[in-house]
Structures are given as C-alpha cells and as structure tokens.
Amino acid sequence: MLEYVNNVSEVLAWLHPMTARVNCSYEDVEVFAGAFRKIQRRGSGWVNSYTQAELVTLFEENGYSITRIGAWDYGAGAELIIDAVAV
C-alpha cells in the first residue's frame, strides 16, 4: 500500500517510535519499468516509484531492519511483501 504514500520516509520516521513491526506491500518499479510504466503507475493513483533496493534503504534510514521480503504473485505480476522490525 506504500504506492499511495507521498513521503514514505516521513511515514516510516513517524511510525518508528510507535510500532516495533511493519508489514506492507509494494509493487516495485522494476515490475513496471520504463517511462510509460511510470505514467501507468500515476494513472493508478500511485504517487511514487521505488525499486526494491530503494525501499530497503528507506526502511533502514528510518530505523528498521528488514526481516523478510517475499512476493505475492497475483497473475499479472507480483507485489513485494515487506516485513521489518524497529532496531
């Protein structure tokens, strides 16, 4: 659901003192690569375009350690499922 968040880093920083665990989904930009795909993301209401590596960095910069990254395959693609704990 992070595709709908304007400032993911700010949200993670806000969450950090309140929760020890975060579980979320994200369809990373690598699934929808290229300029045309970014336009499609915007057309779906998604306001950001991160790669998996960029998401991991955002979590780590805001005090979380990734415990698991999985994938949910829904047929037309796959969404990342991210589990993280506060450190």
Secondary structure, DSSP 8 states (H G I E B T S, - for coil): -GGG-S-HHHHHHHHTTT-SEEEEEE--TTTT-SHHHHHHHHHTT------HHHHHHHHHHTTEEEEEEEEEE-SS-EEEEEEEEE-
